[in-house]
């Protein structure tokens, strides 16, 4: 069942939806329901990635961030992790060319140092290929965790303080934000999770502070363009207040 939090006023619109993030969950369960091994679900999920990227681009979304591999996923069975690494290589060698053709900029966020040297080189090559593209930004979170992101930003600020380049009293929320992974992108508007679980699993903890959350029972390999557009439509039914009252938001809308 989708978690639709209907507001009293439609103050959002798809045109104002700049940044969408997705926790792509349910690959393993989808495969099991098909009587297949878990890895088959990850392979099937590539089609859903294509569908969501296509829909986001067509609807004018400026940034799409997909949670592909968390820092906790290394604990999964070795064979499954191996397949995920192979899929990364496939995406980097095949799909990035398609992204480049559509003027999409590609980037990986997360600690890539744990990946093989070959994979790291392919990541760098893919990012360089699309670096000058001016269309949507596709960010793939790999070996990423929200706590890691915040900790990494804090360490960078601590280094500057230690070097005498920054005074502790000058550290602000905005300054810390500038050192997080997605600081160069619009604020996160909508966070989608497929697969039926109602948690964000250490994903974009800093960025999701005021994001709208959308949960669906649909397993990721079944999440198509129509399902993605349904999530975006639900976004238009939310009243985004950012700490203000509904009356204040309604008044501002009337003045506009």
RARAVEN-V919450 format. One record per residue. N is the residue number from 1. NEAR is the number of other ideal C-beta (glycine too) atoms within 10 Angstrom. Layout:
BEGIN
N&NEAR / N&NEAR
END
This chain:
BEGIN
1&7 / 2&12 / 3&11 / 4&12 / 5&11 / 6&9 / 7&16 / 8&10 / 9&15 / 10&12 / 11&19 / 12&20 / 13&10 / 14&13 / 15&9 / 16&12 / 17&21 / 18&15 / 19&23 / 20&27 / 21&24 / 22&26 / 23&24 / 24&23 / 25&24 / 26&25 / 27&25 / 28&22 / 29&16 / 30&25 / 31&21 / 32&13 / 33&13 / 34&12 / 35&7 / 36&14 / 37&14 / 38&17 / 39&20 / 40&18 / 41&23 / 42&22 / 43&16 / 44&18 / 45&25 / 46&16 / 47&14 / 48&26 / 49&21 / 50&14 / 51&16 / 52&26 / 53&22 / 54&14 / 55&20 / 56&24 / 57&18 / 58&11 / 59&16 / 60&12 / 61&24 / 62&16 / 63&21 / 64&23 / 65&25 / 66&19 / 67&27 / 68&23 / 69&22 / 70&21 / 71&19 / 72&11 / 73&16 / 74&11 / 75&8 / 76&16 / 77&11 / 78&8 / 79&11 / 80&17 / 81&15 / 82&12 / 83&19 / 84&18 / 85&16 / 86&14 / 87&19 / 88&20 / 89&16 / 90&12 / 91&19 / 92&22 / 93&12 / 94&10 / 95&18 / 96&20 / 97&12 / 98&13 / 99&21 / 100&17 / 101&9 / 102&14 / 103&13 / 104&20 / 105&19 / 106&23 / 107&18 / 108&26 / 109&19 / 110&23 / 111&15 / 112&14 / 113&7 / 114&12 / 115&20 / 116&11 / 117&7 / 118&10 / 119&18 / 120&14 / 121&12 / 122&19 / 123&21 / 124&13 / 125&12 / 126&22 / 127&15 / 128&10 / 129&16 / 130&20 / 131&10 / 132&9 / 133&17 / 134&8 / 135&14 / 136&21 / 137&21 / 138&26 / 139&24 / 140&22 / 141&26 / 142&24 / 143&20 / 144&25 / 145&22 / 146&22 / 147&11 / 148&17 / 149&25 / 150&17 / 151&11 / 152&15 / 153&19 / 154&14 / 155&11 / 156&14 / 157&18 / 158&13 / 159&11 / 160&16 / 161&13 / 162&9 / 163&8 / 164&7 / 165&9 / 166&16 / 167&9 / 168&8 / 169&6 / 170&10 / 171&15 / 172&9 / 173&9 / 174&8 / 175&13 / 176&16 / 177&15 / 178&13 / 179&16 / 180&20 / 181&23 / 182&22 / 183&13 / 184&11 / 185&18 / 186&13 / 187&14 / 188&21 / 189&22 / 190&22 / 191&23 / 192&26 / 193&25 / 194&27 / 195&20 / 196&14 / 197&13 / 198&8 / 199&11 / 200&18 / 201&14 / 202&16 / 203&21 / 204&25 / 205&16 / 206&18 / 207&22 / 208&17 / 209&11 / 210&12 / 211&20 / 212&22 / 213&15 / 214&22 / 215&22 / 216&23 / 217&12 / 218&21 / 219&23 / 220&27 / 221&24 / 222&18 / 223&27 / 224&16 / 225&17 / 226&9 / 227&19 / 228&25 / 229&16 / 230&17 / 231&25 / 232&21 / 233&11 / 234&20 / 235&21 / 236&15 / 237&15 / 238&20 / 239&17 / 240&16 / 241&16 / 242&8 / 243&6 / 244&12 / 245&9 / 246&13 / 247&11 / 248&12 / 249&18 / 250&16 / 251&12 / 252&11 / 253&12 / 254&7 / 255&6 / 256&6
END
